Every structure is written in structure tokens, then in C-alpha cells.
């Protein structure tokens, strides 16, 4: 076994996943980095971790440019592919970890350009200094500072600004889950902000809302209609996806969808993200 590469694999996977928002794409990038590592003259490499991070970042940027083109013609909204799922309702991972890989955060990163996204992640998530980032990306430090500053501004402008305690998040999600499963429009609307948005990703493979749905009334009407068509083979329960509380919906024992929510300071749901594309759910709970 290549102990050097395996030692750094978790960090490389964490970087590639945040760059791409896709577990399968990240795994391919890390595999490509492994191939390059084995083709390199390792005796001439002084900083193994630095070399591997650089290779993974550059491969990730190339891959991101390719998949962004593919995502432009994706059938309906594209949402990140979950990295982990747990069907236990117990305490979630540390909030800072969940915040770095939550589906909402990864969806925000989709609005950044490939190099801008890489610079932002390397600085704010992986704590690289600007000299390292400049060398890795082949830009000046001044350019890298500008990229990170622009990225921070864009992310902070749209990211939920109010931290909600984990137990509050879980409790509100549970109430939403039960109201949704019953199709209780009044209860659903009471939990939603007036301008709440629902985004669902079916990938053209299963029935899903093909464009973002805005407004508490429209979202409540949708879940009312879905509940009327739900049969006894459908079960829903709390779990965790990427370290944050999530609703896990099963049909005939198979994972059918995962849903996460974002909350404002008043405890109202501002965003609902649902991943239904079976390709993105495959293997999550196996």
C-alpha cells in the first residue's frame, strides 16, 4: 500500500468534493491524482502533501470546467451529490464541519468560477496562505486576494446569516417532516418564510419540480398534492446528510430522496433542497 498517498487521501477527497459538489466526480479526481503520483519522480518531491494538494486542485479545476458545461444542460435544477448519509436521528457532526459541506453551502459555491472557487476553499476552508494559493493557481498574490474577496462577498450575500442551534434545527425539521408527510398545508405554511424557495433535483430520472418553486403557499400546495398520492410503501424519517439534519424518504425500503432545510433568525424555513436523482443517492446507506 502507498502509505504516503493513503495518509493524505482524506484531505484530497475533502478538497475535491468541495470543489466539485459531487462524490463520484471527486472520487475520479482523487484517483487521477493517485495515477499522477505513481508516475512522478517521488524522490524529487520534497513536500508530498503540497504536491498532492496541487495536483488534486488542478485536476479538480479542469474537471469542474467540464462538468459545469454538462450542468448547464442538466434536466431541471442541479443540486450537489451528497457525500454521506446516516439514517440515525442522533446528534449530528460538529456544526462547523456540516457548514462546510452542507448541500446549501455547496449549492452556493456553484455560483463561483472554477479558480475563484478553488482560491476561496483553499483560503477559507483549508487555511492556505496567499503565497501558497498563488503558486498553486499560477496567479499573483494580489489576484488571489481579489478572487477570495469576491468569492466571500458572493457567498456571504446569499448564505444564511443566522446560526440556529442544532437542536432547534432538528426540532423544526421534524415538525416540517410530519406536516409534509400529512400534507398539512396550514402547518407547512406556519413553518415556512413567506418567500421560501424549494429546489428539487430529479435529474430527469424521477418526478421532481423542474424549476425552483417560490412562496410558502405554492410549496405547501405541492406537499399537499404529494401527500395525497403517497402510499403505505412510503416512509420518512430523520437522519443526517453531510453532517446536518435531513429528511430521508424511502419507498419500498429504498432511499427515494433526501431533503434539507435552511432557517432564518426567526426559525422560519427559507430554503428546502431535495435530491431525488437516484444516481446521486446510490450507495449512500449501503
C-alpha angles and dihedrals in degrees: 000000000000098000094185094057094040090052090058099035095097092054092046091049091048090052095044093048094051090047095051107024088220129102094204094047091047091051090052092050092050090049090052089050089052090053092050090048091055092048093050128091094252094183088066094051112095099179108043096180093047091050093049094046090049093049092047093047094050092045089047093052091050091048092047092054089054098046093045088064090050092048091055089068095037112133103254127336117344117223128183119273110247116247099200137010131187124187093205115107092211126118115311127233121279112302094237091057093047090048091057095052105024113132090241092055093046090048089055091052088059088074092064126086116251097257092038089053092048093049092048093049095045091052105036101030106027097031099230117162121241093254090058093046092048092052092046096049097035094239133117119266089246091056091048091051089052092049093050092046092051091047093050091050093051095045096044092047092061104025118100104268098200123077113219121202112254093239091051091049091051094045094051091045090053091051090048091048093054093044091048093048090051093044089234101169095185093053093044092052091048089058097045129080111240091248096041117150130213121202122183130185117206095155090221088288101094135020112283140144103280096209134026113285114219129200135040094253095054093046092048091049090052094052090045089056093045092051091054089059096043116113133199091267089070118088129175129194142160121269139137133270120190089348098305130100113272142172113244115202119197131190119196088346096306125112106256103173145346122217130193131181139210121214137204128220091274092056093252120141110247100174137023119196120190125184112199102154102120091213089063093047099046113119096002096122100025 
